[in-house]
């Protein structure tokens, strides 16, 4: 362990698989104690087993962020188990495809609830803790979809752009309290989260073709590449960075801008 986050405690949502797990493991490798949560308690437990097996410290718990009451309980349980919260990584999210004429209102509202409101609920739950500690770091997962538009992704792109604006506003309001707030905007990473869009495109081959065509680097990002960005954003390496959206997408967003 490199000690960059020694004596820090991180609470991570949706840490049972994919980017959430990779970020949790990376933070633990830097010395943080991690409260690992996921809608699937078994997945959270597997992430905690990886961390503990590598000599780190992790506690696992089930958490469905769609139930805002569970978020407050998770924060209280984290404090009881690990004593403090220095880092919140709001990673849980869903991807709902569809144009304005196709997406159901109830699905749009669910997207807002999980991608935006649940993040706010978690922020509200940890803010008193961080203010009392005179500092903390909040990282909200958005997406490069929050800085560009794409066909048939109304709910997803709208909510991810909202996350970026919410992040900037919270950073402005709480900087004087020593709390940094940033957004992570990943591009294409090869995880099951891509399945709705893959189905929309017509299969895996079509998805791989889109990545090769849209991404200047011509490939998916790796979990370790995104986890390294997470570590940067939550650690003292980014101590003068707040209110920013770090886009980690192999250049896809600049390619999209050049074509507009």
C-alpha positions in Angstrom: 0.0 0.0 0.0 1.3 3.4 -0.9 -0.2 5.3 2.1 -1.7 8.1 0.0 -5.0 7.7 1.7 -3.7 6.4 5.1 -6.2 6.8 7.9 -9.0 7.9 5.5 -12.4 6.2 5.3 -14.2 6.0 2.0 -17.9 5.1 1.4 -18.5 3.9 -2.1 -21.9 3.1 -3.7 -22.3 0.4 -6.4 -18.9 -1.0 -5.5 -19.9 -4.6 -6.1 -18.7 -4.8 -9.7 -17.0 -2.8 -12.5 -15.8 0.8 -11.9 -17.2 0.9 -8.4 -15.2 -2.2 -7.4 -12.1 -1.1 -9.2 -12.1 2.3 -7.5 -12.8 0.8 -4.0 -9.9 -1.6 -4.5 -7.6 1.2 -5.7 -8.4 3.4 -2.7 -7.8 0.5 -0.3 -4.5 -0.1 -2.0 -3.6 3.5 -1.1 -4.4 2.9 2.5 -8.1 3.9 2.8 -10.6 1.8 4.8 -13.5 1.3 2.6 -17.2 0.9 3.4 -18.3 -1.1 0.3 -22.0 -0.9 -0.6 -24.0 -2.3 -3.5 -27.6 -3.2 -4.3 -26.4 -6.8 -4.4 -25.0 -7.6 -0.9 -23.1 -10.6 -2.2 -21.3 -8.5 -4.8 -20.4 -6.0 -2.1 -19.1 -8.8 0.1 -16.9 -10.1 -2.8 -15.3 -6.7 -3.2 -14.6 -6.5 0.5 -13.1 -10.0 0.4 -10.7 -8.8 -2.4 -9.7 -5.8 -0.3 -9.3 -7.7 3.0 -7.4 -10.5 1.2 -4.9 -7.9 -0.1 -4.2 -6.7 3.4 -6.6 -3.8 3.4 -9.7 -3.0 5.5 -13.2 -3.1 4.1 -16.7 -3.6 5.4 -19.5 -4.7 3.1 -23.2 -3.7 3.2 -26.2 -3.9 0.9 -27.5 -0.5 -0.3 -30.3 0.2 -2.8 -29.8 3.9 -3.4 -33.4 4.1 -4.9 -34.5 3.9 -1.2 -33.2 7.2 0.1 -33.7 6.1 3.7 -31.2 3.3 3.2 -28.6 5.9 2.3 -28.8 7.6 5.7 -28.6 4.3 7.4 -25.5 3.4 5.4 -23.8 6.6 6.5 -24.6 5.9 10.1 -23.4 2.3 9.9 -20.2 3.4 8.2 -19.5 5.8 11.0 -20.2 3.1 13.6 -18.0 0.6 11.9 -15.1 2.8 10.7 -15.3 5.9 12.8 -15.4 8.7 10.2 -16.1 9.4 6.5 -13.5 11.3 4.5 -14.5 10.3 1.0 -17.8 9.7 -0.6 -17.8 8.2 -4.0 -21.4 8.3 -5.5 -21.1 5.7 -8.2 -24.5 4.1 -8.4 -26.4 4.8 -11.6 -28.6 3.4 -14.3 -28.7 3.7 -18.1 -32.1 4.1 -19.8 -32.2 4.5 -23.6 -34.8 6.2 -25.7 -35.8 9.4 -27.5 -38.2 11.9 -26.1 -41.1 10.2 -27.9 -40.1 6.7 -26.7 -38.9 7.0 -23.2 -41.6 6.5 -20.6 -42.1 9.2 -18.0 -41.8 6.7 -15.2 -38.4 5.5 -16.6 -37.2 9.1 -16.9 -38.2 9.8 -13.3 -36.4 6.7 -12.2 -33.3 7.8 -14.0 -33.4 11.1 -12.3 -34.0 9.5 -8.9 -31.1 7.1 -9.1 -28.6 9.1 -11.1 -29.2 12.5 -9.5 -31.4 12.6 -6.4 -29.8 9.6 -4.8 -26.4 11.3 -5.1 -27.8 14.4 -3.5 -29.3 12.3 -0.7 -25.8 10.8 0.0 -24.2 14.2 -0.1 -26.7 15.5 2.4 -26.1 12.6 4.7 -22.3 13.0 4.7 -22.1 16.8 4.7 -22.6 17.2 8.5 -19.9 14.6 9.1 -17.4 16.3 6.7 -18.2 19.8 8.1 -17.6 18.6 11.6 -14.3 17.1 10.5 -13.4 20.3 8.7 -12.9 18.6 5.4 -13.7 15.8 3.0 -13.9 14.8 -0.6 -17.0 14.0 -2.6 -16.8 12.3 -6.0 -19.9 12.0 -8.1 -19.8 9.7 -11.1 -21.3 11.4 -14.1 -20.3 10.4 -17.7 -18.9 11.9 -20.8 -22.5 11.7 -21.8 -22.9 14.7 -19.5 -20.8 16.9 -21.8 -22.0 15.6 -25.2 -25.2 14.5 -26.7 -26.0 11.2 -28.4 -28.9 9.8 -30.4 -31.7 8.1 -28.3 -30.1 8.7 -24.9 -32.3 11.4 -23.5 -32.7 10.3 -19.9 -29.1 9.2 -19.5 -27.5 12.3 -21.0 -29.9 14.7 -19.2 -29.2 13.2 -15.8 -25.5 13.0 -16.3 -25.3 16.7 -17.3 -27.4 17.4 -14.2 -24.8 15.6 -12.0 -22.0 17.8 -13.4 -24.0 21.0 -12.6 -25.0 19.7 -9.2 -21.3 18.9 -8.5 -20.2 22.4 -9.3 -22.9 24.0 -7.2 -22.0 21.9 -4.1 -18.3 22.6 -4.6 -19.1 26.3 -4.7 -21.3 26.2 -1.6 -19.0 24.0 0.6 -15.4 25.0 -0.4 -15.1 27.2 2.6 -15.8 24.1 4.8 -12.8 22.4 3.3 -14.9 20.0 1.2 -13.9 19.3 -2.4 -16.5 18.0 -4.8 -15.7 16.8 -8.3 -17.3 14.7 -11.0 -15.9 11.7 -12.8 -16.9 11.4 -16.5 -15.9 8.0 -17.9 -16.3 7.2 -21.5 -16.4 3.6 -22.9 -15.3 1.1 -20.3 -16.0 -2.6 -21.0 -18.4 -3.5 -18.3 -22.0 -4.9 -18.2 -23.3 -1.3 -17.8 -23.1 -1.0 -21.6 -25.6 -3.8 -22.2 -28.7 -1.5 -22.7 -26.8 0.5 -25.4 -25.4 -2.7 -26.8 -28.9 -4.1 -27.2 -30.1 -0.8 -28.8 -27.3 -1.0 -31.3 -28.0 -4.6 -32.2 -25.2 -6.6 -30.5 -21.6 -6.7 -29.3 -20.1 -6.4 -32.8 -22.0 -3.2 -33.3 -20.9 -1.8 -29.9 -17.2 -2.6 -30.7 -17.6 -0.9 -34.0 -19.0 2.3 -32.4 -16.1 2.4 -29.9 -13.5 2.0 -32.7 -15.2 4.7 -34.7 -16.0 7.3 -32.0 -13.0 7.1 -29.7 -9.8 8.6 -31.1 -7.7 6.1 -29.1 -9.7 3.4 -30.8 -10.5 1.3 -27.7 -12.4 0.8 -24.5 -10.8 2.3 -21.4 -9.7 -0.2 -18.7 -11.0 -0.4 -15.2 -7.5 0.3 -13.9 -7.3 3.5 -16.0 -10.6 4.8 -14.5 -9.7 3.7 -11.0 -6.4 5.6 -11.3 -8.5 8.7 -12.1 -10.7 8.0 -9.1 -7.6 7.8 -6.8 -6.4 11.1 -8.3 -9.7 12.9 -7.6 -10.2 11.7 -4.0 -6.6 12.0 -2.9 -4.2 14.9 -2.0 -2.9 14.7 -5.6 -5.9 16.9 -6.6 -5.9 19.0 -3.5 -6.5 22.3 -5.4 -9.2 20.8 -7.7 -12.9 21.3 -7.0 -16.0 21.8 -9.0 -14.6 20.1 -12.0 -15.7 17.3 -14.3 -12.8 15.1 -15.3 -13.5 13.5 -18.6 -11.7 10.2 -19.1 -12.9 8.9 -22.4 -10.0 8.4 -24.9 -10.9 11.6 -26.6 -14.5 10.7 -27.6 -16.0 14.0 -26.3 -13.5 16.1 -28.3 -14.2 14.1 -31.4 -17.9 14.6 -30.9 -17.4 18.3 -30.5 -15.3 18.5 -33.7 -18.2 16.9 -35.7 -20.9 19.2 -34.4 
